[in-house]
Amino acid sequence: MSDASTRRLKRIACYLPAAALVLEFVWIFLLFIALVISVGDTPYVNTPDKSNFFSWLSAVPAGVGVLFGLIAALLRLPVKTVDWIFLIAGSAGCVGLFFLCTNGIW
């Protein structure tokens, strides 16, 4: 890889947690639509197993965002200040959403 392409990949990697944060909201919406379509007009009976499954399933993009954020921070991939800002903000948002989803608050 050339120097320019390596630098471009480093800059893009800093924005992956913010992209995962946006993907998290889309993912939760899609899970809600899937639940509505699968249940239909029958009453939904919530059990602890179903609740835990959907809680962890909804947290997948946020967990990936946290992982990308940690890797990017440990490898010191941000080049400019704006890269650091987006990396920290995206990672913090992903951590918050991961906490909310896994604890059943979201």
C-alpha positions, -999 to +999 in steps of 0.1 A: +000+000+000+011+035-007+015+061+019-016+080+007-039+050+009-026+040+043-033+075+056-068+074+041-075+041+058-063+056+091-086+086+087-116+064+078-111+041+107-116+070+131-151+075+119-162+039+121-176+042+157-197+072+146-210+052+117-218+022+140-237+047+162-259+056+132-262+020+122-274+012+157-305+033+154-313+018+120-307-017+134-331-011+163-357+003+139-354-028+117-356-051+147-388-034+157-403-037+123-393-074+122-410-079+156-442-062+144-442-082+112-435-116+129-460-111+156-488-096+135-521-092+153-515-119+179-506-107+214-468-107+220-459-127+251-427-114+265-405-140+283-372-133+299-355-154+273-370-134+244-362-102+262-326-111+267-322-123+231-335-090+217-315-070+241-283-086+231-292-086+194-300-049+194-266-042+210-245-058+182-237-026+162-229-007+193-205-035+205-188-034+171-185+004+174-169+001+208-145-025+194-135-004+164-131+026+188-107+007+211-087-006+182-084+028+166-074+045+199-049+018+208-032+019+174-033+057+175-049+060+141-064+095+144-042+121+126-060+154+132-079+168+161-113+163+143-104+126+139-099+124+177-132+142+183-152+119+161-134+088+175-141+098+211-177+109+205-186+079+184-170+055+209-187+072+239-220+070+221-216+033+213-206+026+249-238+044+261-261+026+237-244-008+245-251-002+281-287+008+275-294-021+252-279-048+273-296-036+305-330-036+289-334+002+292-336+009+255 
